[in-house]
Amino acid sequence: MVHEYEFTGIKDLKDLKPCLSGYDNDSEYPIGSGWSYARYFFPKAFDEGYRLNQCAEDLMEVFTELRRKAGLTKPVEIPMQYLTLTIEYALRKFGANGENLEWLSKAHWEEAITRSGYVESEIYLDII
């Protein structure tokens, strides 16, 4: 291989915000609707100007806090698998087809991260 490129996980807000913006702007759900995931799952909040991108700080804080509580000391690097599982859980569980909440809080993000299996995965990687 002439050139190598290391794929890394989400390390900071600079990495996280574009991922969340994808759910706000660069996605379409359902296909052919012209609506993004964020608009579909939280239509009223979306119309009022709320965007998942605006949750970046809360989401990163919750990831960091859950790592701290679990005793994880390595630098934060969230694999995309766990980020997408977290976001999809939050959209489905708390959005229009689930609890139909107004918007997402830190408590909702904490539940979504926990359900993604991220912390358990990091604990496992920390001990091997």
C-alpha positions in Angstrom: 0.0 0.0 0.0 1.5 3.3 -1.1 -0.4 5.5 1.3 -1.8 4.6 4.6 -4.6 6.5 6.4 -5.6 5.8 10.0 -9.3 6.0 10.6 -10.0 7.4 14.0 -13.1 7.8 16.1 -14.7 11.0 17.3 -12.2 12.8 19.6 -13.7 16.2 20.1 -16.4 18.7 19.1 -14.7 19.4 15.8 -15.2 15.8 14.9 -18.7 15.4 16.4 -20.5 18.4 14.9 -20.2 17.4 11.2 -21.6 14.0 12.1 -24.6 15.5 13.8 -25.1 18.0 11.0 -25.5 15.0 8.6 -28.6 14.1 10.5 -29.8 17.7 10.3 -29.0 18.5 6.6 -27.4 15.7 4.6 -29.8 12.9 5.1 -33.2 12.1 3.8 -35.9 10.1 5.7 -38.1 8.7 4.5 -36.5 8.4 1.1 -38.1 10.8 -1.3 -39.6 13.0 1.4 -37.0 15.8 1.2 -36.9 15.7 5.1 -33.8 15.0 7.1 -33.7 12.5 10.0 -33.8 15.4 12.5 -36.8 16.9 10.8 -38.7 13.6 10.6 -38.2 12.5 14.2 -38.5 16.0 15.8 -40.7 18.0 13.3 -41.9 20.7 15.7 -38.5 21.3 17.2 -36.9 21.3 13.7 -39.4 23.9 12.6 -38.5 26.0 15.6 -34.8 25.9 14.7 -33.5 23.0 16.8 -30.8 20.9 15.3 -28.9 17.8 16.5 -25.7 19.8 15.8 -26.7 22.0 18.7 -26.5 18.9 21.0 -22.8 18.4 20.3 -21.6 19.9 23.6 -24.1 18.0 25.7 -23.5 14.8 23.9 -19.7 15.0 24.2 -20.1 15.9 27.9 -22.2 12.9 28.5 -19.8 10.6 26.7 -16.9 12.0 28.8 -18.8 11.8 32.0 -19.8 8.1 31.4 -16.2 7.3 30.7 -15.1 9.0 33.9 -17.7 7.1 36.0 -16.5 3.9 34.4 -12.9 4.7 35.4 -11.7 5.0 31.8 -8.6 7.1 31.5 -7.5 6.8 27.9 -8.2 9.8 25.6 -11.7 9.9 24.2 -12.1 8.3 20.8 -15.7 7.3 20.1 -16.0 4.7 17.3 -18.5 5.7 14.6 -20.4 2.5 15.3 -21.3 3.6 18.8 -22.0 7.2 17.8 -24.5 6.1 15.1 -26.1 3.6 17.5 -26.5 6.4 20.1 -28.0 8.8 17.7 -30.4 6.2 16.1 -31.5 5.1 19.5 -32.3 8.7 20.6 -34.2 9.4 17.4 -36.3 6.2 17.5 -36.9 6.1 21.3 -37.6 9.8 21.9 -38.7 11.1 18.5 -42.0 11.1 16.7 -42.3 7.3 16.4 -41.3 6.7 20.1 -42.1 8.9 23.1 -42.7 11.9 20.8 -40.7 14.2 23.1 -40.2 17.9 22.3 -36.4 17.6 22.2 -33.4 15.7 23.7 -31.9 16.4 27.1 -28.6 15.1 28.6 -30.6 12.4 30.3 -31.9 11.2 27.0 -28.4 11.2 25.5 -27.1 9.3 28.6 -29.7 6.6 28.1 -28.9 6.4 24.4 -25.1 6.1 25.0 -25.7 3.4 27.7 -28.0 1.4 25.4 -25.4 1.6 22.5 -23.0 -0.6 24.5 -20.2 2.0 24.2 -19.1 2.0 27.8 -18.9 -1.8 28.0 -16.9 -1.9 24.8 -14.4 0.7 26.1 -14.0 -1.2 29.4 -13.3 -4.4 27.5 -10.7 -2.6 25.3 -9.2 -1.0 28.4 -8.4 -4.4 29.9 -7.1 -6.2 26.9 
